[in-house]
Amino acid sequence: MLGSVRDCRQSLFGPSADRVHDHGEYSLTEVGESLRPIIDAMKTWGNHYRNEHEF
């Protein structure tokens, strides 16, 4: 399973995903970028849920 998690992370964030950097700019690969609409929809839902339930 560990190998598949690493492969998935690298397909989303590129081959340097397993290295820790002090600072730098990061960007998504084309595969990772294709998930942006899903992530944006989840953010919208989360904001709406939070506002409705006033945590």
Secondary structure as the mmCIF struct_conf table of DSSP 4:
data_model
#
loop_
_struct_conf.conf_type_id
_struct_conf.id
_struct_conf.beg_label_comp_id
_struct_conf.beg_label_asym_id
_struct_conf.beg_label_seq_id
_struct_conf.end_label_comp_id
_struct_conf.end_label_asym_id
_struct_conf.end_label_seq_id
HELX_RH_AL_P HELX_RH_AL_P1 LEU A 2 PHE A 13
HELX_RH_3T_P HELX_RH_3T_P1 PRO A 15 ASP A 18
BEND BEND1 ARG A 19 ARG A 19
BEND BEND2 ASP A 22 HIS A 23
HELX_RH_AL_P HELX_RH_AL_P2 GLU A 30 GLU A 33
TURN_TY1_P TURN_TY1_P1 SER A 34 LEU A 35
HELX_RH_AL_P HELX_RH_AL_P3 ARG A 36 HIS A 53
TURN_TY1_P TURN_TY1_P2 GLU A 54 GLU A 54
#
